[in-house]
Amino acid sequence: MAKFQIDILGCGSATPSARHQPSCQVVDFRDKLFMIDCGEGAQSSFRRMGLKFSRLGHIFISHLHGDHFFGLPGLLSTMSLHGVQGRVTIHLFREGAELLKSWMDFFNRQSSYEIVYDIIELGERRVIYEDSALTVETFPLYHRIACTGFIFREKPKLRHLRGDMVKYLGIPVSQLQAIKEGADYVKPDGTVVPNDRLTTPPDPSVSYAYCSDTMYNPRVARDIAGVDTVYHEATYHSSLESTALERGHSTSLQAAMTARDAGANRLIIGHFSKRYLQGEQPLLDEAVTVFPSTILANEGLRVDLIS
């Protein structure tokens, strides 16, 4: 089965703590690695989870607060020391690209690989990555500074061939790809065999939305409508809703409301305040009252999106 997996490297807020590292995740899609945010300690967590620098080709930075960005220069330098080849594309706001480029020009003059910067514009909704099986698109979030979310979507999959029909009709190998893509089969005598006799429906495509730092806003749910799994920041309990609003964050209850209104199947909450050093159970307890299929992020957690 094809892999589509989320690896949580950090899920704390603001600064490293005895309990959590700052924000960082890796999406493992068919053994291609895509990093989302890169707080301090990201490269250590990356290695502890057995991930390979050589497979990391794209890094997506949601915004330019340090707990989402300070781990990036060190990670990029380490990748060069390890002799990573090829190209790494970093998707981020213009100010971040300018700052990072100056750091890399000073500390990483003889990089073993090429760094490419893809500039995200304020508030844009755009497909910023695409290959034969996956797209990544941006959507705006509502924080104290410019912030973007990311949606990873599998493209529609091919239909499954019915081996018995392929053998019975003697369909040439050259025709099989087109049939998997939905074409009918035309026999040598001109008879058309409908595709639904030759195939069974494809596996469903799945999607993942990453909602970094954001205050509650119904527009987020509309932008991610229909995704299967949502990661949403839940910095505070609803008893601190005024603090969350003041600091541009969400409560766990608001994260659950967003997942519910988006029609998601599963919610992962994270970006926990350090005030919950005894555990985040209070955040989970209130989230499940609105959205029962909620789980807590934690360093080392792996979530398989394809069940």
C-alpha positions in Angstrom: 0.0 0.0 0.0 1.3 3.5 -0.8 2.5 5.5 2.1 1.0 8.8 3.3 2.1 9.4 6.9 2.5 12.3 9.3 5.5 12.3 11.6 5.3 14.7 14.6 8.7 16.1 15.4 7.6 19.0 17.7 4.2 20.2 19.0 4.9 22.8 21.6 4.5 26.5 21.4 6.8 29.5 21.8 10.0 27.9 23.1 11.4 24.4 23.8 10.3 22.9 27.2 10.9 19.9 29.2 7.8 18.4 27.7 7.8 19.5 24.0 9.9 20.8 21.1 8.6 23.7 19.0 6.6 23.1 15.9 7.8 20.7 13.2 6.2 17.9 11.2 7.2 15.7 8.3 4.8 14.4 5.7 6.1 11.1 4.3 4.4 10.5 0.9 5.6 7.5 -0.9 9.0 7.9 0.7 9.3 11.6 -0.4 9.7 13.8 2.7 8.0 17.2 3.1 8.8 19.2 6.2 6.3 21.6 7.7 7.8 24.3 10.0 11.2 23.8 11.6 11.4 24.9 15.2 14.5 24.4 17.3 15.6 20.8 17.7 14.0 19.7 14.5 17.1 18.0 13.1 17.5 16.0 16.3 13.9 14.8 16.2 14.3 14.1 12.5 17.2 11.7 13.2 15.6 10.1 16.2 12.6 9.2 14.1 14.9 7.5 11.5 14.2 9.9 8.7 16.7 10.4 5.9 18.0 13.9 4.9 18.4 12.6 1.3 14.7 12.2 0.9 13.8 15.7 2.1 13.1 17.9 -0.9 10.6 20.5 0.2 10.2 22.6 3.4 7.1 24.6 4.1 7.3 27.5 6.6 3.9 28.7 7.8 5.1 32.0 9.3 8.2 33.8 10.6 7.9 33.3 14.4 11.0 31.7 15.8 9.3 28.6 17.1 8.4 27.7 13.5 11.7 28.9 11.9 14.7 28.9 14.2 15.6 25.2 13.5 15.9 25.8 9.8 19.5 27.2 9.4 20.9 24.4 11.5 19.0 21.7 9.6 20.2 23.1 6.2 23.8 23.3 7.4 23.7 19.7 8.7 22.3 18.5 5.4 25.3 20.0 3.6 27.7 18.5 6.1 26.1 15.1 5.3 26.6 15.7 1.6 23.0 15.9 0.5 22.8 16.3 -3.2 20.2 17.8 -5.6 17.8 20.5 -4.7 15.8 21.6 -1.6 12.9 24.0 -2.2 11.9 26.2 0.7 8.4 27.7 0.6 8.0 30.8 2.8 7.2 34.5 2.9 9.6 36.9 1.2 11.2 38.3 4.4 12.1 34.8 5.6 13.7 34.0 2.3 15.8 37.2 2.4 16.9 36.5 6.0 17.6 32.8 5.4 19.6 33.5 2.2 21.9 35.9 4.1 22.5 33.3 6.8 23.2 30.5 4.3 25.5 32.8 2.3 27.5 33.3 5.4 27.4 30.0 7.2 26.9 27.6 4.3 29.0 29.0 1.4 30.0 25.6 0.0 26.6 23.8 0.2 26.5 20.4 -1.3 23.0 21.0 -2.7 21.0 23.9 -4.3 18.5 25.8 -2.2 15.5 27.2 -4.1 13.1 29.7 -2.6 9.4 29.7 -3.5 7.8 32.9 -2.2 4.4 32.7 -0.6 2.4 35.9 -0.9 0.2 37.2 1.9 -3.3 35.7 1.8 -2.8 33.7 -1.3 -4.4 30.4 -2.2 -2.1 28.6 -4.6 -0.8 25.1 -5.5 2.8 25.5 -4.6 3.9 21.9 -5.2 2.6 19.2 -7.7 3.8 15.9 -8.9 2.0 12.9 -10.6 0.3 11.9 -7.3 0.2 14.9 -4.9 -0.5 18.6 -4.7 0.2 21.0 -1.9 -1.7 24.2 -1.7 -1.8 27.3 0.6 -4.6 29.1 2.3 -4.6 32.1 4.7 -4.5 31.8 8.5 -5.2 34.6 11.0 -2.4 35.2 13.3 -0.5 38.3 14.6 1.7 38.2 11.5 1.3 36.8 8.0 0.6 33.1 8.3 -0.4 30.3 5.9 -1.8 26.8 6.1 -1.0 23.9 3.8 -3.3 21.2 2.3 -1.7 18.0 1.0 -4.0 16.2 -1.4 -3.6 12.9 -3.2 -4.6 13.1 -6.8 -7.4 10.7 -7.9 -6.1 7.2 -8.1 -6.3 4.7 -10.9 -9.0 2.1 -11.1 -8.2 -1.5 -10.3 -8.0 -4.0 -13.2 -10.1 -7.2 -13.0 -7.5 -9.8 -13.8 -10.1 -12.4 -14.8 -11.5 -10.1 -17.5 -8.0 -9.0 -18.7 -7.1 -12.7 -19.2 -10.5 -13.7 -20.6 -10.4 -11.0 -23.3 -6.7 -11.2 -23.9 -6.2 -7.5 -23.5 -2.7 -6.4 -24.6 -0.4 -5.0 -22.0 -0.2 -1.8 -24.0 -3.9 -1.1 -23.3 -3.9 -1.7 -19.6 -2.8 1.8 -18.5 -5.5 3.5 -20.5 -8.1 1.1 -19.0 -6.9 1.9 -15.5 -7.4 5.5 -16.3 -11.0 4.8 -17.3 -10.9 4.0 -21.0 -13.2 1.3 -22.5 -11.6 -1.6 -24.4 -12.3 -2.0 -28.1 -12.0 -5.7 -29.3 -10.4 -6.5 -32.7 -13.9 -7.0 -34.1 -14.9 -3.5 -33.0 -17.0 -4.6 -30.0 -16.7 -2.1 -27.1 -16.3 -3.5 -23.6 -17.3 -0.9 -21.0 -14.7 0.1 -18.5 -16.8 -0.9 -15.5 -16.7 -4.5 -16.7 -12.9 -4.4 -16.8 -12.1 -2.6 -13.5 -13.3 -1.9 -10.0 -13.4 1.6 -8.4 -10.1 3.2 -7.3 -9.1 3.5 -3.7 -10.2 6.9 -2.2 -7.7 9.7 -2.3 -6.9 11.3 1.1 -6.0 14.8 2.2 -4.3 16.5 5.1 -4.6 20.1 6.3 -2.0 21.8 8.5 -3.5 24.8 10.4 -0.6 26.5 12.1 -1.0 29.5 14.4 -4.3 31.1 14.0 -7.1 32.6 15.9 -10.6 31.1 15.3 -12.1 32.1 12.0 -14.9 30.3 10.1 -13.0 31.0 6.9 -10.5 28.4 7.9 -13.1 25.6 7.9 -14.3 26.8 4.5 -10.8 26.7 3.0 -10.2 23.2 4.2 -13.7 21.8 3.6 -13.7 18.1 2.8 -10.2 17.2 4.0 -9.8 13.9 5.8 -7.4 14.8 8.6 -6.7 18.2 10.1 -3.9 19.3 12.3 -4.9 22.4 14.2 -3.2 24.5 16.8 -4.9 24.3 20.2 -2.6 26.4 22.4 -5.1 27.0 25.2 -8.1 25.6 27.0 -11.4 27.5 26.4 -11.1 29.0 29.9 -8.3 31.1 28.3 -10.2 32.1 25.2 -9.5 35.8 25.7 -5.8 35.1 26.0 -5.9 33.0 22.8 -7.6 35.9 20.9 -5.2 38.4 22.2 -2.2 36.3 21.1 -3.7 35.2 17.8 -4.2 31.6 18.8 -7.1 29.1 19.1 -8.5 27.1 22.0 -8.9 23.3 21.8 -12.6 23.8 21.6 -12.2 26.2 18.6 -9.9 23.7 16.9 -12.6 21.0 17.2 -15.2 23.4 15.8 -13.1 24.0 12.8 -12.6 20.3 12.1 -16.3 19.7 12.6 -17.4 22.5 10.3 -14.8 21.4 7.7 -16.4 17.9 7.6 -13.1 16.2 8.5 -12.8 12.6 9.7 -9.9 13.2 12.2 -8.3 16.0 14.2 -4.8 16.2 15.6 -4.3 19.1 18.1 -1.0 20.6 19.0 1.1 23.7 19.6 0.5 23.4 23.3 1.2 26.1 25.8 3.9 25.4 28.4 1.3 26.0 31.1 0.1 22.4 30.5 3.3 20.8 31.8 1.3 18.2 33.7 -0.3 17.0 30.4 -2.7 18.1 27.7 -5.6 15.9 28.8 -7.8 19.0 29.6 -7.4 20.2 26.0 -8.4 16.8 24.6 -11.3 16.4 27.0 -13.0 19.5 25.7 -12.2 19.0 22.1 -13.9 15.6 22.0 -17.1 17.1 23.2 -17.4 18.8 19.8 -15.3 16.5 17.7 -14.9 12.9 19.1 -12.2 11.8 16.6 -9.5 14.0 18.1 -6.1 12.9 19.2 -3.2 14.8 20.9 0.0 15.4 19.0 3.2 14.3 20.7 6.9 14.0 19.6 7.5 10.7 17.9 3.8 10.2 17.0 3.2 8.7 13.5 -0.2 9.0 11.9 -1.0 6.8 8.9 -3.5 8.8 6.7 -4.3 5.7 4.6 -6.3 3.2 6.6 
